[in-house]
Amino acid sequence: MPRKYRQHTEEFKLEAVKLLTQSGKSIRVLARELGVDRSSLYRWRDEFDPGHLMHPSEGVAKGKPTPRLMSQDEEVRALRRQNEILREERDFLKKAAAFFAKESQ
């Protein structure tokens, strides 16, 4: 059975990106609430909000527009999200180091 694709208006897409940036909800949760695929939200975010990049040089190096300035709330949210990712990576590396240290003995 062929898959039916829904067409979303540009207004819907813009509102979805606005909700994504202002609500603080994850893409997974917001996609479920809106009834859209996560990949669609990622694509819309890239299209309508190029400012989601953390570092201005990333946008320039990849040929994307330079990100807009973040408000303090957005910056704090982004830094907290990045901090959580770094903590998870650190914890994983600690466990891996302990595992390999135990294996080599």
LOMI-817531 format. One line per 3 residues: number of its first residue (from 1); for each residue x, y, z of N, C-alpha, C, CB. Coordinates in pm, 1 decimal. Glycine has a CB too. Layout:
NUM = X,Y,Z,X,Y,Z,X,Y,Z,X,Y,Z  ... $
***
This chain:
1 = 84.1,-118.1,0.0,0.0,0.0,0.0,88.5,124.2,0.0,-95.6,-0.1,121.8  69.2,215.4,-93.9,154.0,333.8,-100.6,134.9,423.8,21.0,125.0,411.7,-227.7  244.7,484.3,60.2,242.8,572.2,176.8,192.3,709.2,135.9,383.1,582.8,241.0 $
4 = 102.9,766.2,216.3,48.2,897.6,187.2,126.9,1001.6,266.5,-104.0,904.2,221.2  173.3,1104.8,199.3,248.8,1211.3,262.9,157.5,1330.7,286.1,370.8,1251.3,177.3  167.6,1386.3,404.8,88.5,1504.2,437.4,165.9,1628.9,399.2,51.5,1506.6,587.2 $
7 = 97.0,1722.6,343.7,156.7,1851.2,309.9,128.8,1947.3,425.0,100.6,1906.9,174.1  231.1,2012.7,475.1,215.3,2109.0,583.0,239.0,2248.4,528.4,311.9,2078.6,699.9  159.5,2341.7,574.9,175.7,2479.4,530.7,302.1,2538.2,591.3,52.7,2564.2,568.8 $
10 = 351.2,2642.6,528.2,470.1,2709.5,580.0,440.5,2769.1,717.4,518.0,2819.3,482.3  318.4,2814.7,737.0,278.9,2869.7,867.1,287.9,2762.7,977.0,135.3,2926.6,859.9  242.8,2641.0,946.2,251.7,2530.2,1041.3,396.8,2499.8,1075.0,183.3,2405.2,985.1 $
13 = 481.3,2497.6,971.5,622.6,2467.6,991.4,689.3,2574.3,1078.5,694.4,2456.9,856.0  660.0,2700.8,1048.0,717.4,2809.8,1126.8,672.7,2802.7,1272.5,678.4,2944.7,1066.8  546.6,2771.9,1293.9,494.6,2760.0,1430.6,559.3,2642.1,1502.4,341.1,2743.6,1429.2 $
16 = 582.4,2532.9,1431.7,647.4,2416.6,1491.7,790.1,2451.2,1534.5,648.3,2298.1,1392.7  862.8,2523.8,1449.9,1000.0,2564.5,1483.6,998.6,2661.0,1600.6,1069.8,2629.2,1361.9  900.6,2750.5,1601.6,887.9,2845.5,1712.9,862.9,2770.2,1843.6,773.0,2946.7,1686.1 $
19 = 773.5,2671.9,1840.4,747.9,2589.7,1959.3,873.5,2515.3,2001.3,634.1,2489.8,1932.9  947.5,2465.4,1906.0,1069.3,2390.9,1935.4,1171.2,2478.3,2007.2,1129.4,2334.9,1807.0  1188.0,2600.8,1961.0,1288.8,2687.8,2020.5,1243.0,2749.3,2151.8,1325.7,2796.9,1923.8 $
22 = 1113.0,2769.1,2169.0,1065.4,2839.3,2288.6,1014.0,2748.3,2398.8,957.8,2933.8,2250.7  968.5,2629.2,2364.7,906.6,2544.3,2466.0,1007.8,2469.2,2550.5,814.2,2446.5,2400.8  1127.5,2446.7,2496.9,1227.4,2369.0,2569.8,1202.6,2219.2,2563.1,1230.7,2412.4,2713.3 $
25 = 1102.2,2178.0,2485.9,1071.9,2035.5,2470.5,1167.9,1973.4,2370.0,924.9,2014.4,2425.5  1190.8,1845.1,2385.0,1277.4,1776.2,2290.9,1204.5,1759.7,2158.0,1321.6,1639.0,2347.0  1281.6,1735.4,2053.6,1222.6,1716.1,1921.1,1132.2,1593.9,1921.9,1332.4,1701.1,1813.4 $
28 = 1173.5,1490.0,1993.1,1093.7,1366.9,1999.6,954.7,1394.4,2057.8,1166.3,1260.3,2084.3  951.2,1466.9,2169.7,823.8,1495.4,2236.1,737.6,1586.1,2149.6,847.4,1560.1,2373.6  798.1,1690.4,2096.4,722.0,1785.1,2015.3,669.1,1719.7,1887.6,808.9,1905.8,1980.1 $
31 = 749.6,1634.7,1824.7,704.3,1565.3,1703.4,582.6,1478.8,1733.9,818.0,1478.6,1644.3  587.7,1409.6,1847.8,474.6,1325.3,1886.7,349.9,1410.9,1909.9,508.7,1244.1,2013.9  366.7,1524.3,1978.5,252.4,1611.7,2006.9,192.6,1670.8,1879.7,294.3,1724.0,2100.7 $
34 = 278.1,1705.1,1784.2,229.9,1765.8,1660.0,185.9,1662.7,1556.1,337.7,1853.5,1601.1  223.6,1537.9,1578.1,186.7,1433.3,1482.9,268.8,1436.4,1355.9,42.3,1445.1,1448.2  395.7,1476.5,1368.5,484.7,1479.7,1252.9,608.1,1394.5,1282.3,525.3,1625.9,1217.8 $
37 = 682.7,1365.2,1178.3,804.1,1286.2,1191.9,916.5,1374.6,1246.9,844.5,1223.6,1055.8  1005.0,1315.1,1328.3,1116.7,1390.9,1385.2,1205.9,1448.8,1276.2,1199.3,1302.1,1478.1  1227.0,1371.9,1170.4,1313.8,1421.3,1063.4,1256.4,1547.3,998.7,1334.1,1312.6,957.3 $
40 = 1124.0,1556.7,994.7,1061.8,1677.9,940.7,1094.1,1797.9,1028.9,908.9,1660.2,928.7  1084.9,1778.8,1160.7,1116.6,1888.7,1251.7,1261.8,1931.3,1239.1,1086.7,1848.8,1395.3  1353.2,1835.1,1227.8,1494.0,1868.8,1208.7,1512.2,1950.8,1080.5,1580.3,1740.5,1203.3 $
43 = 1448.3,1905.9,973.0,1461.1,1973.5,844.5,1403.8,2115.1,851.8,1390.5,1893.0,734.3  1285.6,2130.5,915.1,1224.0,2262.4,928.2,1310.2,2353.9,1014.1,1083.4,2250.3,988.2  1367.5,2299.0,1121.5,1453.2,2379.0,1207.9,1573.8,2429.2,1129.1,1498.7,2297.3,1330.7 $
46 = 1634.2,2341.8,1049.9,1749.9,2382.7,970.1,1711.4,2488.8,866.8,1811.7,2261.0,899.9  1591.0,2475.4,813.5,1545.1,2567.9,709.9,1506.4,2704.7,766.4,1427.0,2508.1,636.1  1432.3,2705.7,877.2,1375.8,2829.5,928.1,1451.9,2890.3,1045.7,1235.9,2805.6,968.4 $
49 = 1540.1,2814.4,1110.4,1612.5,2866.0,1225.5,1759.0,2825.8,1218.3,1549.6,2815.7,1355.7  1835.5,2886.6,1127.4,1975.9,2850.4,1117.4,2053.9,2890.8,1241.7,2037.4,2914.3,994.9  1995.6,2968.9,1329.6,2061.4,3013.2,1451.8,2073.5,2906.3,1556.8,1989.0,3127.9,1508.5 $
52 = 2025.0,2785.5,1530.7,2036.4,2680.1,1631.3,2178.5,2629.4,1644.9,1944.5,2565.3,1597.2  2266.2,2668.3,1551.0,2407.1,2629.4,1561.7,2468.7,2698.7,1682.3,2485.6,2665.1,1431.7  2555.6,2628.3,1752.7,2615.9,2684.1,1873.4,2729.2,2781.7,1843.3,2667.4,2572.7,1960.8 $
55 = 2812.3,2753.6,1746.5,2932.2,2831.1,1723.3,2925.9,2898.0,1586.9,3056.3,2742.8,1734.4  2944.3,3029.2,1580.2,2931.6,3098.3,1452.3,3024.5,3045.5,1343.7,2957.1,3243.4,1471.9  3143.7,3000.4,1378.9,3236.5,2953.7,1276.7,3187.6,2826.5,1209.4,3373.0,2930.5,1337.1 $
58 = 3104.1,2746.0,1279.5,3048.9,2625.5,1216.7,2964.1,2663.7,1096.8,2965.2,2543.8,1317.7  2880.3,2765.3,1112.1,2793.9,2807.2,1003.3,2873.2,2859.3,885.3,2697.8,2912.4,1050.8  2977.7,2934.6,911.4,3058.6,2990.1,804.1,3134.0,2879.8,732.8,3155.7,3094.9,858.1 $
61 = 3192.8,2787.2,807.5,3272.1,2680.8,748.0,3187.4,2589.2,660.9,3340.8,2600.3,856.1  3062.1,2567.8,697.1,2975.2,2477.3,622.4,2894.2,2550.4,516.1,2881.7,2405.0,717.3  2917.4,2679.9,499.1,2846.0,2755.3,399.2,2705.2,2791.8,440.5,2842.1,2679.3,273.4 $
64 = 2674.4,2779.4,568.3,2541.7,2815.0,617.2,2545.0,2958.1,668.1,2494.7,2717.5,728.7  2429.4,3020.6,681.9,2426.9,3156.7,733.4,2481.5,3162.1,875.9,2284.8,3212.6,729.0  2538.6,3275.5,911.3,2588.2,3293.3,1047.1,2469.6,3293.1,1143.0,2670.2,3425.1,1060.1 $
67 = 2478.0,3220.0,1253.0,2365.3,3211.9,1346.3,2330.3,3347.2,1406.3,2396.7,3113.8,1457.3  2203.7,3363.4,1436.9,2159.3,3485.7,1503.1,2206.1,3482.4,1647.6,2004.5,3501.7,1495.0  2205.4,3596.8,1710.5,2242.4,3603.0,1851.0,2133.6,3538.3,1934.9,2266.4,3748.6,1895.4 $
70 = 2175.0,3462.2,2035.4,2078.4,3395.1,2123.0,2042.7,3485.0,2239.2,2134.1,3261.1,2174.5  1919.3,3473.3,2285.5,1883.8,3540.8,2409.5,1952.4,3465.7,2522.5,1727.9,3546.9,2430.2  1958.0,3525.4,2638.6,2024.7,3460.7,2752.1,1955.1,3330.3,2788.8,2027.9,3554.7,2873.6 $
73 = 1822.6,3328.4,2784.6,1749.0,3205.8,2817.6,1781.5,3094.0,2719.1,1597.7,3232.5,2818.4  1785.0,3127.8,2590.1,1818.4,3027.0,2489.5,1960.2,2975.8,2509.0,1802.1,3084.4,2348.6  2051.0,3069.5,2538.6,2190.6,3031.2,2557.6,2206.2,2940.3,2678.5,2278.4,3155.2,2573.5 $
76 = 2137.6,2973.5,2787.6,2144.6,2890.1,2907.7,2089.3,2751.5,2878.2,2067.1,2955.2,3024.4  1976.0,2744.7,2807.0,1916.2,2616.4,2771.7,2012.1,2533.5,2685.6,1783.1,2638.1,2697.7  2073.5,2598.8,2587.0,2165.9,2528.6,2497.8,2289.2,2481.4,2574.2,2207.6,2619.6,2380.7 $
79 = 2341.7,2564.5,2662.6,2459.7,2525.9,2739.7,2428.4,2413.2,2836.5,2514.8,2645.5,2815.6  2310.3,2415.3,2895.6,2271.1,2305.3,2984.9,2258.6,2174.4,2907.4,2137.7,2337.8,3055.5  2199.6,2182.3,2788.7,2185.9,2063.8,2703.7,2324.2,2010.4,2666.5,2104.1,2096.9,2575.8 $
82 = 2414.9,2100.7,2627.5,2550.2,2061.0,2591.5,2623.8,2003.7,2712.5,2627.3,2180.3,2533.7  2604.1,2063.5,2830.2,2666.5,2015.8,2952.5,2621.0,1873.6,2984.7,2634.1,2109.7,3068.8  2493.7,1845.6,2966.2,2441.1,1711.3,2992.6,2503.9,1608.5,2898.4,2287.8,1709.7,2977.9 $
85 = 2517.7,1645.6,2771.2,2579.8,1555.9,2674.3,2724.7,1528.3,2713.4,2572.8,1615.9,2532.5  2796.0,1632.8,2752.9,2935.6,1615.6,2793.3,2948.0,1527.2,2916.2,2999.8,1750.8,2820.4  2855.4,1540.9,3010.6,2856.6,1454.6,3129.8,2836.3,1308.9,3091.5,2747.9,1498.3,3229.5 $
88 = 2740.2,1284.4,3000.9,2715.1,1147.1,2956.9,2838.1,1089.0,2887.6,2593.8,1142.2,2862.5  2902.5,1168.5,2802.7,3022.2,1121.0,2734.9,3134.5,1093.2,2834.7,3068.2,1223.1,2630.7  3152.5,1181.1,2932.4,3255.1,1161.6,3034.2,3231.3,1033.1,3111.2,3258.7,1280.1,3129.9 $
91 = 3105.6,1012.5,3153.8,3072.7,891.7,3229.8,3098.6,765.5,3147.2,2926.0,895.7,3275.1  3063.7,771.9,3019.5,3088.2,657.2,2931.7,3237.5,628.3,2921.1,3029.1,682.6,2791.8  3316.6,733.8,2902.4,3461.1,715.2,2889.6,3523.3,662.3,3018.4,3527.4,846.3,2850.6 $
94 = 3471.5,704.0,3132.6,3520.4,651.1,3260.4,3495.0,500.7,3268.6,3452.5,723.8,3379.2  3375.0,461.1,3230.8,3340.2,318.9,3234.9,3425.4,238.9,3135.9,3190.4,299.5,3203.9  3446.7,294.5,3017.8,3527.0,225.6,2917.3,3671.4,212.1,2965.2,3521.6,300.7,2782.7 $
97 = 3726.7,316.4,3025.6,3863.8,311.6,3075.2,3876.7,205.9,3184.6,3907.2,449.8,3128.4  3777.6,202.1,3274.0,3780.3,101.3,3381.6,3770.7,-38.9,3323.1,3664.8,124.9,3482.2  3686.3,-56.7,3223.2,3670.0,-188.2,3160.4,3801.7,-234.6,3097.5,3558.3,-183.7,3053.4 $
100 = 3864.4,-146.1,3018.9,3987.6,-185.3,2950.3,4104.5,-201.5,3047.5,4023.1,-82.2,2843.8  4104.4,-124.3,3154.4,4209.1,-140.5,3255.3,4194.9,-278.3,3321.3,4201.4,-26.7,3362.3  4071.9,-318.0,3346.1,4046.4,-449.4,3407.9,4083.2,-561.5,3310.7,3897.1,-462.1,3450.7 $
103 = 4053.8,-543.2,3181.9,4083.4,-643.6,3080.1,4234.0,-664.6,3063.8,4021.6,-602.8,2946.5  4313.2,-559.7,3076.2,4456.3,-569.5,3049.8,4532.0,-634.8,3165.8,4513.3,-431.4,3022.4  4468.8,-652.5,3278.5,4536.1,-714.6,3393.8,4525.3,-862.9,3393.2,4480.4,-662.6,3521.7 $
***
